[in-house]
């Protein structure tokens, strides 16, 4: 799970907004990347809570690495879904407005 330092790192890497000018293409791409990463984090947290069960995902036997496989699966699923739930767009638009 991401720690506080990683969350602070996301915030620090988002370009600061000057209300008198809009994003450059490079800044826009960086902000979009960070908002997608934030949405991915939200989706991962939702998946972690919603997929808590005792069923094995990849095999019928109790595998010592089963928890790791499930976590990796949810992580990749959240990354693939990022940008399609609307959180990223909403955050990007908020940052682009300079509020």
N, CA, C and O of each residue as an XYZ file, in Angstrom:
396
protein
N       0.833     -1.175      0.000
C       0.000      0.000      0.000
C       0.877      1.237      0.000
O       1.963      1.229      0.579
N       0.427      2.278     -0.630
C       1.195      3.493     -0.725
C       1.256      4.200      0.615
O       0.255      4.297      1.324
N       2.426      4.688      0.954
C       2.607      5.383      2.212
C       2.367      6.875      2.066
O       2.064      7.371      0.981
N       2.506      7.567      3.163
C       2.290      9.006      3.177
C       3.297      9.709      2.284
O       2.948     10.661      1.587
N       4.551      9.248      2.295
C       5.576      9.900      1.481
C       5.257      9.778     -0.002
O       5.528     10.706     -0.765
N       4.683      8.646     -0.429
C       4.325      8.469     -1.822
C       3.169      9.386     -2.194
O       3.167      9.967     -3.280
N       2.183      9.524     -1.307
C       1.067     10.426     -1.585
C       1.548     11.861     -1.665
O       1.075     12.622     -2.508
N       2.479     12.246     -0.802
C       3.050     13.582     -0.842
C       3.832     13.757     -2.133
O       3.841     14.839     -2.719
N       4.480     12.704     -2.570
C       5.240     12.764     -3.816
C       4.306     13.033     -4.990
O       4.648     13.831     -5.862
N       3.124     12.387     -5.042
C       2.150     12.657     -6.098
C       1.785     14.132     -6.113
O       1.753     14.760     -7.171
N       1.510     14.683     -4.937
C       1.106     16.077     -4.833
C       2.215     17.004     -5.294
O       1.964     17.971     -6.013
N       3.448     16.709     -4.878
C       4.573     17.575     -5.231
C       4.915     17.519     -6.712
O       5.478     18.476     -7.241
N       4.591     16.422     -7.398
C       4.920     16.299     -8.805
C       3.889     16.935     -9.717
O       4.148     17.100    -10.909
N       2.725     17.298     -9.190
C       1.721     17.969    -10.006
C       2.167     19.414    -10.194
O       2.428     20.113     -9.215
N       2.258     19.865    -11.434
C       2.702     21.240    -11.666
C       1.788     22.241    -10.972
O       0.569     22.074    -10.940
N       2.400     23.288    -10.415
C       1.624     24.328     -9.748
C       0.892     25.159    -10.795
O       1.393     25.382    -11.897
N      -0.289     25.605    -10.431
C      -1.141     26.288    -11.382
C      -1.064     27.791    -11.168
O      -1.257     28.287    -10.057
N      -0.782     28.499    -12.238
C      -0.840     29.956    -12.232
C      -2.193     30.317    -12.826
O      -2.499     29.935    -13.955
N      -2.997     31.043    -12.079
C      -4.373     31.319    -12.516
C      -4.435     32.110    -13.817
O      -5.471     32.110    -14.483
N      -3.349     32.784    -14.193
C      -3.368     33.615    -15.390
C      -2.994     32.851    -16.647
O      -3.136     33.384    -17.747
N      -2.522     31.620    -16.518
C      -2.172     30.859    -17.710
C      -2.683     29.427    -17.589
O      -2.913     28.930    -16.487
N      -2.853     28.783    -18.714
C      -3.320     27.397    -18.710
C      -2.115     26.458    -18.793
O      -0.973     26.898    -18.927
N      -2.394     25.170    -18.710
C      -1.327     24.179    -18.785
C      -0.700     24.163    -20.168
O      -1.373     24.377    -21.176
N       0.593     23.908    -20.199
C       1.238     23.596    -21.469
C       0.904     22.138    -21.777
O       0.353     21.434    -20.931
N       1.232     21.690    -22.968
C       0.941     20.298    -23.325
C       1.686     19.332    -22.412
O       1.152     18.294    -22.021
N       2.921     19.683    -22.078
C       3.716     18.813    -21.207
C       3.131     18.775    -19.800
O       3.015     17.705    -19.203
N       2.766     19.930    -19.273
C       2.157     19.985    -17.946
C       0.823     19.257    -17.926
O       0.502     18.552    -16.969
N       0.055     19.432    -18.982
C      -1.239     18.774    -19.077
C      -1.086     17.253    -19.039
O      -1.851     16.561    -18.367
N      -0.088     16.738    -19.768
C       0.157     15.295    -19.782
C       0.579     14.796    -18.399
O       0.160     13.721    -17.971
N       1.415     15.584    -17.699
C       1.861     15.183    -16.356
C       0.693     15.183    -15.367
O       0.558     14.273    -14.548
N      -0.146     16.216    -15.455
C      -1.293     16.293    -14.548
C      -2.253     15.151    -14.834
O      -2.776     14.544    -13.900
N      -2.495     14.846    -16.100
C      -3.393     13.744    -16.465
C      -2.844     12.424    -15.946
O      -3.601     11.587    -15.453
N      -1.537     12.233    -16.053
C      -0.912     11.001    -15.560
C      -1.105     10.863    -14.049
O      -1.407      9.775    -13.557
N      -0.933     11.960    -13.318
C      -1.069     11.922    -11.861
C      -2.524     11.750    -11.436
O      -2.797     11.054    -10.459
N      -3.450     12.361    -12.142
C      -4.859     12.186    -11.780
C      -5.311     10.760    -12.090
O      -6.130     10.201    -11.361
N      -4.789     10.168    -13.160
C      -5.091      8.760    -13.449
C      -4.510      7.849    -12.367
O      -5.142      6.867    -11.976
N      -3.305      8.173    -11.882
C      -2.692      7.377    -10.813
C      -3.514      7.484     -9.536
O      -3.666      6.502     -8.810
N      -4.044      8.675     -9.260
C      -4.883      8.848     -8.081
C      -6.174      8.051     -8.213
O      -6.618      7.420     -7.255
N      -6.777      8.080     -9.398
C      -7.989      7.291     -9.623
C      -7.692      5.802     -9.493
O      -8.509      5.049     -8.962
N      -6.544      5.378     -9.969
C      -6.145      3.979     -9.837
C      -6.051      3.578     -8.368
O      -6.441      2.472     -7.994
N      -5.534      4.476     -7.543
C      -5.434      4.216     -6.108
C      -6.816      4.065     -5.475
O      -7.027      3.177     -4.648
N      -7.746      4.916     -5.854
C      -9.117      4.830     -5.336
C      -9.756      3.506     -5.753
O     -10.382      2.828     -4.938
N      -9.595      3.149     -7.013
C     -10.173      1.897     -7.519
C      -9.555      0.702     -6.804
O     -10.261     -0.247     -6.461
N      -8.233      0.738     -6.575
C      -7.554     -0.357     -5.868
C      -8.117     -0.521     -4.465
O      -8.340     -1.643     -4.012
N      -8.348      0.591     -3.776
C      -8.913      0.511     -2.428
C     -10.326     -0.070     -2.463
O     -10.688     -0.868     -1.599
N     -11.116      0.320     -3.444
C     -12.462     -0.233     -3.581
C     -12.420     -1.729     -3.870
O     -13.188     -2.503     -3.299
N     -11.517     -2.126     -4.760
C     -11.391     -3.547     -5.088
C     -10.902     -4.359     -3.896
O     -11.382     -5.467     -3.659
N      -9.949     -3.811     -3.146
C      -9.447     -4.529     -1.968
C     -10.578     -4.811     -0.978
O     -10.663     -5.904     -0.416
N     -11.438     -3.828     -0.770
C     -12.543     -4.018      0.172
C     -13.643     -4.906     -0.392
O     -14.239     -5.696      0.340
N     -13.911     -4.784     -1.668
C     -15.026     -5.543     -2.237
C     -14.672     -6.991     -2.554
O     -15.568     -7.830     -2.648
N     -13.406     -7.300     -2.717
C     -13.010     -8.653     -3.099
C     -12.450     -9.455     -1.929
O     -11.724    -10.427     -2.135
N     -12.777     -9.060     -0.716
C     -12.355     -9.839      0.452
C     -13.215    -11.098      0.526
O     -14.418    -11.026      0.777
N     -12.599    -12.229      0.308
C     -13.304    -13.498      0.435
C     -12.294    -14.610      0.664
O     -11.085    -14.382      0.617
N     -12.788    -15.801      0.910
C     -11.916    -16.946      1.165
C     -11.702    -17.802     -0.075
O     -10.997    -18.809     -0.014
N     -12.292    -17.424     -1.185
C     -12.141    -18.213     -2.400
C     -10.781    -17.951     -3.035
O     -10.306    -16.816     -3.068
N     -10.167    -19.010     -3.534
C      -8.891    -18.871     -4.218
C      -9.148    -18.419     -5.642
O     -10.060    -18.915     -6.303
N      -8.355    -17.488     -6.107
C      -8.556    -16.908     -7.423
C      -7.940    -17.754     -8.531
O      -8.558    -17.949     -9.577
N      -6.726    -18.259     -8.311
C      -6.005    -18.919     -9.380
C      -5.895    -20.432     -9.243
O      -5.512    -21.102    -10.202
N      -6.215    -20.978     -8.097
C      -6.116    -22.426     -7.935
C      -7.104    -22.900     -6.882
O      -7.621    -22.115     -6.087
N      -7.348    -24.188     -6.898
C      -8.283    -24.754     -5.926
C      -7.575    -25.091     -4.611
O      -8.240    -25.311     -3.598
N      -6.257    -25.135     -4.608
C      -5.509    -25.426     -3.397
C      -5.139    -24.123     -2.693
O      -5.080    -23.061     -3.312
N      -4.894    -24.226     -1.397
C      -4.467    -23.055     -0.634
C      -2.989    -22.809     -0.931
O      -2.128    -23.561     -0.475
N      -2.709    -21.794     -1.669
C      -1.358    -21.466     -2.098
C      -0.779    -20.378     -1.194
O      -1.472    -19.405     -0.898
N       0.474    -20.515     -0.748
C       1.057    -19.485      0.116
C       1.117    -18.108     -0.554
O       1.066    -17.090      0.136
N       1.221    -18.062     -1.856
C       1.305    -16.793     -2.566
C      -0.022    -16.279     -3.064
O      -0.067    -15.317     -3.830
N      -1.109    -16.906     -2.640
C      -2.434    -16.542     -3.144
C      -2.778    -15.077     -2.850
O      -3.335    -14.384     -3.701
N      -2.445    -14.613     -1.651
C      -2.735    -13.214     -1.303
C      -1.954    -12.256     -2.192
O      -2.457    -11.205     -2.587
N      -0.729    -12.632     -2.497
C       0.099    -11.790     -3.365
C      -0.487    -11.755     -4.774
O      -0.569    -10.688     -5.383
N      -0.895    -12.912     -5.297
C      -1.485    -12.958     -6.633
C      -2.759    -12.124     -6.705
O      -2.987    -11.398     -7.673
N      -3.581    -12.239     -5.672
C      -4.822    -11.461     -5.646
C      -4.531     -9.968     -5.614
O      -5.184     -9.190     -6.309
N      -3.559     -9.570     -4.812
C      -3.198     -8.160     -4.719
C      -2.650     -7.645     -6.057
O      -2.986     -6.544     -6.493
N      -1.812     -8.448     -6.692
C      -1.260     -8.057     -7.994
C      -2.362     -7.956     -9.040
O      -2.348     -7.052     -9.875
N      -3.309     -8.875     -8.999
C      -4.435     -8.860     -9.934
C      -5.267     -7.588     -9.757
O      -5.604     -6.916    -10.733
N      -5.592     -7.268     -8.511
C      -6.379     -6.055     -8.237
C      -5.612     -4.794     -8.618
O      -6.203     -3.830     -9.104
N      -4.308     -4.799     -8.402
C      -3.487     -3.648     -8.762
C      -3.501     -3.423    -10.275
O      -3.687     -2.296    -10.733
N      -3.309     -4.473    -11.039
C      -3.326     -4.341    -12.499
C      -4.720     -3.987    -13.020
O      -4.858     -3.222    -13.974
N      -5.737     -4.544    -12.394
C      -7.111     -4.217    -12.778
C      -7.406     -2.745    -12.523
O      -8.055     -2.091    -13.338
N      -6.938     -2.227    -11.409
C      -7.168     -0.815    -11.099
C      -6.395      0.096    -12.048
O      -6.903      1.146    -12.442
N      -5.183     -0.287    -12.419
C      -4.407      0.520    -13.375
C      -5.066      0.520    -14.757
O      -5.097      1.547    -15.436
N      -5.587     -0.625    -15.163
C      -6.242     -0.711    -16.475
C      -7.555      0.068    -16.500
O      -7.969      0.553    -17.553
N      -8.203      0.189    -15.358
C      -9.496      0.879    -15.280
C      -9.353      2.373    -15.040
O     -10.319      3.118    -15.208
N      -8.170      2.822    -14.652
C      -7.966      4.241    -14.323
C      -8.267      5.123    -15.529
O      -7.870      4.828    -16.656
N      -8.970      6.197    -15.262
C      -9.330      7.135    -16.317
C     -10.713      6.902    -16.877
O     -11.196      7.694    -17.686
N     -11.360      5.825    -16.460
C     -12.675      5.511    -17.023
C     -13.816      5.667    -16.021
O     -14.977      5.487    -16.389
N     -13.516      5.995    -14.771
C     -14.558      6.126    -13.752
C     -15.001      7.567    -13.525
O     -16.048      7.803    -12.923
N     -14.217      8.529    -13.999
C     -14.599      9.926    -13.890
C     -13.900     10.694    -12.793
O     -13.907     11.924    -12.816
N     -13.290     10.008    -11.824
C     -12.575     10.712    -10.769
C     -11.404     11.504    -11.350
O     -11.162     12.650    -10.971
N     -10.688     10.874    -12.270
C      -9.530     11.509    -12.883
C      -9.931     12.765    -13.651
O      -9.284     13.805    -13.527
N     -10.995     12.671    -14.441
C     -11.473     13.827    -15.210
C     -11.923     14.952    -14.287
O     -11.630     16.121    -14.537
N     -12.625     14.602    -13.234
C     -13.126     15.601    -12.301
C     -11.964     16.323    -11.613
O     -11.983     17.548    -11.491
N     -10.966     15.581    -11.170
C      -9.810     16.179    -10.519
C      -8.998     17.016    -11.508
O      -8.543     18.109    -11.170
N      -8.819     16.508    -12.720
C      -8.078     17.257    -13.743
C      -8.774     18.583    -14.045
O      -8.127     19.629    -14.112
N     -10.071     18.536    -14.222
C     -10.827     19.762    -14.516
C     -10.743     20.755    -13.361
O     -10.653     21.964    -13.579
N     -10.773     20.244    -12.140
C     -10.639     21.107    -10.974
C      -9.283     21.798    -10.967
O      -9.195     23.003    -10.734
N      -8.219     21.025    -11.224
C      -6.880     21.598    -11.240
C      -6.691     22.554    -12.419
O      -5.985     23.554    -12.291
N      -7.300     22.266    -13.541
C      -7.169     23.118    -14.725
C      -7.890     24.449    -14.538
O      -7.481     25.457    -15.115
N      -8.947     24.467    -13.745
C      -9.672     25.710    -13.498
C      -8.889     26.645    -12.582
O      -9.191     27.837    -12.522
N      -7.913     26.140    -11.883
C      -7.083     26.973    -11.020
C      -7.706     27.307     -9.697
O      -7.352     28.315     -9.086
N      -8.630     26.487     -9.234
C      -9.286     26.745     -7.955
C      -8.482     26.227     -6.809
O      -8.892     26.362     -5.656
